[in-house]
Amino acid sequence: MSREDRDKNQRSERPQEGRTISDGLERLLGTSMPVLTGGFVRVVDYMGNDASVIQAARVSYGQGTRALHEDRGLIRYLMRHHHTTPFEMCEIKLHVRVPMDTWRQWIRHRTANVNEYSTRYSIAIDEALSTQPNEWRLQTKKSKQGSHGFLDNSSGQILTEDETALLKAARSAYEKRLSLGVAREQARKDLPLSTFTEAYWKIDLWNLFHFLELRMRGDAQEEIRQYATTIGKAIVAEWVPLCWEAFLDYRFHAVLLSALEADLLKTILRQDEPRLHETFRSLGWLEKDETTGKIKKHRERDEFISKVQKQFGVSIGLFDQIEAMK
């Protein structure tokens, strides 16, 4: 959304029968937005908008008494200094259809109100997330979680055929149990985690931003990242454009430096490589494996180097030496 459209949307937000609305989100109510193959996100209801955050922060309505740039500045101040309660005045309720394995990550965000489709009472949704031959991801070597790269297509084809047979067999076994009168709560036990579930998920804006900050990032699992990106870019950006802009600037695209990292960055900017070497050594960041002779893995060191290189465009000889010794 352009700044001109965002400003227009903000000015058009108005009370309607005692309720503050967001024109951007009103257009999306009830619309199912497809995610993955078979999943979706749908806005059921919401409360508040950018103006609601302003109102809560000023503890008096005062609509129309402030220029738009002042409202924008206040929202950015609130986000910048982590004033949470004004953002909690906005809430949204979503209806989602999501694979069970992805839902397990999603439900970890315990600051929402949730009501999920129950396979104790209802027959399980007859749909599961399938994987195309070129979509089988390889385990990353950088950590114990996550993926990097893809399996070759010929091997992927075999796995996809196996998956198709497995899903068909699991569903057939489930339906056979139901036909013989087995209780739904027991018949479901062998359904795969790729089976879709549905839920209503209600959350306030501040906690939604926390969800998006974690789940939109590149190191989040691909499936949940697609849901989070849809919620963020297609829904939140339309609902509260000024808050969304502040979130992107001060949280999602921001760089957090610890006191140690800030001190190391100062040393780099002073071009004091001897001191930097000594600091890295004292922190144990240059230790070598006695067997292989390669430098040992160190997550904090690698995260710092990545921040400096990617976010600030700074690269020095020490970093190159470490990379060469890995």
C-alpha positions in Angstrom: 0.0 0.0 0.0 1.4 3.4 -1.0 1.7 6.2 1.6 -1.0 8.2 -0.3 -3.4 5.2 -0.1 -2.5 4.6 3.5 -3.2 8.2 4.5 -6.5 8.1 2.6 -7.4 4.9 4.4 -6.5 6.4 7.8 -8.6 9.6 7.1 -11.6 7.5 6.0 -11.7 5.5 9.2 -14.7 6.7 11.0 -17.2 5.7 13.7 -20.2 3.7 12.3 -23.0 3.1 14.7 -20.7 3.5 17.7 -18.0 1.3 16.2 -14.7 2.4 14.8 -14.0 0.7 11.5 -11.2 0.2 9.1 -12.3 0.5 5.4 -9.3 -1.6 4.3 -10.4 -4.5 6.5 -14.1 -4.1 5.9 -13.4 -5.1 2.3 -11.8 -8.3 3.4 -14.4 -9.5 5.9 -15.5 -13.1 5.1 -13.0 -13.5 2.2 -11.0 -16.7 2.3 -7.4 -16.2 1.3 -5.8 -19.4 0.1 -2.6 -20.6 1.7 -0.7 -23.7 0.7 -2.9 -26.2 -1.2 -6.1 -26.6 0.6 -5.5 -24.1 3.5 -6.9 -20.6 4.0 -7.1 -17.6 6.3 -10.4 -15.7 6.7 -11.2 -12.5 8.7 -14.3 -13.1 10.8 -14.3 -10.0 12.8 -12.1 -7.2 14.3 -12.1 -4.4 16.8 -10.3 -1.1 16.4 -7.9 0.4 13.9 -5.0 2.9 13.9 -7.2 5.5 15.5 -8.0 3.2 18.4 -4.3 2.9 19.3 -4.0 6.7 19.2 -7.2 7.1 21.4 -5.9 4.6 24.0 -2.5 6.4 24.1 -4.0 9.8 24.6 -6.9 8.6 26.9 -9.2 10.9 25.1 -10.8 10.5 21.7 -10.0 13.9 20.1 -10.7 12.6 16.6 -9.9 15.1 13.9 -8.0 17.4 16.3 -4.6 16.1 15.3 -2.8 16.1 12.0 -2.2 12.7 10.4 1.6 13.1 10.7 1.2 13.6 14.5 -0.8 10.3 14.8 1.8 8.5 12.8 4.6 9.9 14.9 2.8 8.8 18.1 2.3 5.3 16.8 5.9 5.1 15.9 7.0 6.3 19.3 4.8 3.7 21.0 6.2 0.9 18.9 9.8 2.2 19.3 9.5 2.3 23.1 7.5 -0.9 23.5 4.4 0.7 24.9 2.2 -2.4 24.6 -1.3 -1.6 26.0 -2.4 0.9 23.3 -1.9 -1.8 20.6 -3.8 -4.3 22.8 -6.9 -2.2 22.2 -7.2 -3.7 18.7 -8.2 -7.3 18.2 -8.9 -9.6 15.3 -10.6 -12.9 14.9 -9.5 -15.2 12.1 -10.9 -18.5 10.8 -8.0 -20.7 9.6 -7.6 -24.0 7.9 -4.1 -25.4 8.5 -2.2 -28.7 8.5 -1.9 -30.2 12.0 1.9 -30.2 12.1 1.9 -26.5 11.3 -0.9 -25.9 13.8 1.2 -27.4 16.5 3.7 -24.5 16.1 0.9 -22.0 15.7 -0.8 -23.0 19.0 2.4 -22.4 20.9 1.5 -18.7 20.8 -0.6 -18.9 24.0 -1.7 -15.3 24.1 -4.7 -15.9 21.8 -8.2 -17.3 22.3 -8.7 -20.5 20.3 -11.5 -22.8 19.4 -10.5 -25.7 17.2 -12.4 -28.1 15.1 -12.8 -31.3 17.1 -12.4 -34.7 15.6 -13.9 -36.2 18.8 -17.3 -34.8 17.8 -16.9 -34.4 14.0 -15.5 -36.4 11.2 -11.9 -35.4 10.3 -11.6 -33.0 7.3 -11.0 -35.1 4.2 -8.0 -33.2 3.0 -4.3 -33.3 3.7 -1.3 -31.3 2.5 0.5 -33.1 -0.2 4.1 -32.5 -1.4 5.1 -32.1 -5.1 8.3 -33.9 -6.2 10.3 -30.6 -6.3 9.1 -29.5 -2.8 11.0 -32.0 -0.6 13.3 -29.9 1.5 16.7 -31.0 2.8 17.7 -30.8 6.5 19.9 -27.8 7.1 23.5 -28.5 8.3 23.6 -25.2 10.3 21.3 -26.3 13.1 19.1 -29.2 14.3 16.0 -27.5 12.9 15.0 -26.0 9.6 15.7 -26.8 6.0 18.0 -25.7 3.2 17.8 -26.7 -0.5 15.7 -29.4 -2.1 15.9 -33.1 -2.9 16.5 -34.0 -6.5 13.3 -34.4 -8.6 13.7 -38.1 -9.3 14.0 -39.0 -5.6 11.2 -36.5 -4.9 8.9 -38.3 -7.3 9.4 -41.5 -5.4 8.6 -39.8 -2.1 5.5 -38.1 -3.5 4.2 -41.4 -4.8 4.8 -43.0 -1.3 3.1 -40.0 0.3 0.0 -40.4 -1.9 -0.3 -44.1 -1.0 0.2 -43.4 2.7 -2.5 -40.7 2.8 -4.9 -42.8 0.9 -4.3 -45.8 3.2 -4.6 -43.7 6.4 -7.9 -42.2 5.2 -9.2 -45.6 4.2 -8.4 -47.1 7.6 -10.0 -44.1 9.4 -13.2 -44.4 7.3 -13.3 -48.2 7.8 -13.2 -47.8 11.6 -16.0 -45.2 11.5 -18.1 -47.6 9.3 -17.7 -50.3 11.9 -18.9 -48.0 14.7 -15.5 -47.3 16.3 -15.6 -44.0 18.4 -14.4 -41.0 16.5 -12.0 -40.1 19.3 -10.2 -43.4 18.7 -10.7 -43.8 15.0 -8.7 -40.7 14.4 -5.5 -41.8 16.1 -3.6 -42.8 12.9 -4.4 -39.8 10.8 -1.2 -38.1 9.5 -0.1 -34.7 10.7 -0.6 -33.4 7.2 -4.4 -33.6 7.8 -6.0 -30.2 7.8 -7.7 -28.8 10.9 -9.7 -25.6 11.3 -9.9 -23.1 14.2 -11.1 -19.7 15.2 -8.1 -17.7 16.4 -8.6 -14.3 18.2 -5.7 -12.2 19.3 -4.8 -8.6 20.1 -2.6 -6.6 17.8 0.5 -6.5 20.1 0.6 -10.2 20.5 -0.2 -10.7 16.8 2.9 -8.6 16.0 4.9 -11.0 18.2 3.5 -14.0 16.2 4.4 -12.3 12.9 7.8 -11.2 14.0 8.7 -14.8 14.7 6.8 -16.6 12.0 7.4 -14.3 9.0 11.2 -14.7 9.3 13.3 -16.7 6.9 14.3 -19.2 9.5 10.6 -20.1 10.3 9.2 -23.3 8.8 8.0 -22.6 5.2 4.4 -23.7 5.8 3.7 -21.4 8.8 5.7 -18.6 7.2 3.2 -18.6 4.3 0.3 -18.2 6.8 2.1 -15.5 8.7 3.0 -13.6 5.6 -0.6 -13.7 4.3 -1.9 -12.5 7.7 0.7 -9.7 7.8 0.8 -8.4 4.3 -2.7 -9.0 3.2 -4.6 -8.4 6.4 -2.8 -6.4 9.0 -1.3 -4.0 6.5 -4.9 -3.2 5.4 -6.3 -3.1 8.9 -3.8 -0.8 10.7 -1.4 0.6 8.0 0.3 3.0 10.4 0.9 0.3 13.0 2.1 -2.1 10.3 4.6 0.4 9.0 6.0 1.0 12.5 6.2 -2.7 13.2 8.2 -3.3 10.0 10.6 -0.4 10.9 11.1 -1.0 14.6 10.7 -4.8 15.0 10.6 -6.9 11.9 13.4 -5.2 9.9 15.2 -3.8 13.0 18.6 -5.1 14.1 19.0 -5.9 17.8 22.5 -5.6 19.2 23.5 -6.8 22.6 25.9 -4.8 24.7 28.7 -7.1 23.7 27.8 -6.8 20.0 27.7 -3.0 20.2 31.1 -2.9 21.7 32.5 -5.3 19.0 30.9 -3.1 16.3 32.6 0.0 17.7 35.9 -1.9 17.6 35.3 -2.8 14.0 34.5 0.8 13.1 37.7 2.0 14.8 39.5 -0.6 12.6 41.2 -2.0 15.6 41.6 -5.6 14.4 44.2 -6.6 17.0 41.8 -5.8 19.8 39.0 -7.6 17.9 41.1 -10.7 17.5 41.9 -10.7 21.2 38.2 -10.2 22.1 37.1 -13.0 19.9 39.8 -15.2 21.4 38.9 -14.4 25.0 35.2 -15.3 24.2 36.2 -18.7 22.8 35.1 -17.7 19.3 38.4 -18.8 17.7 38.8 -22.3 19.3 39.7 -25.1 16.9 38.7 -28.8 16.9 41.8 -30.8 17.8 40.8 -33.6 15.5 39.8 -31.7 12.3 41.8 -28.5 12.8 38.7 -26.6 11.8 37.2 -23.8 13.9 34.5 -24.9 16.2 30.9 -23.9 15.7 29.7 -21.0 17.8 26.2 -19.7 17.3 26.6 -16.3 18.9 29.7 -15.6 16.9 28.1 -16.6 13.6 25.0 -14.6 14.4 27.1 -11.5 15.1 29.1 -11.8 11.9 25.9 -12.3 9.9 24.3 -9.1 11.4 27.4 -7.0 10.7 27.8 -8.4 7.1 24.1 -8.5 6.0 22.7 -5.5 7.8 25.6 -3.1 7.8 27.6 -4.3 4.8 30.8 -4.6 6.8 33.2 -7.4 6.1 36.8 -7.7 7.5 39.7 -10.1 7.2 38.9 -11.8 10.5 35.5 -12.8 9.2 37.0 -14.2 6.0 39.5 -16.2 8.0 36.8 -17.7 10.2 34.7 -18.7 7.2 37.8 -20.3 5.6 38.5 -22.4 8.7 34.9 -23.8 9.1 
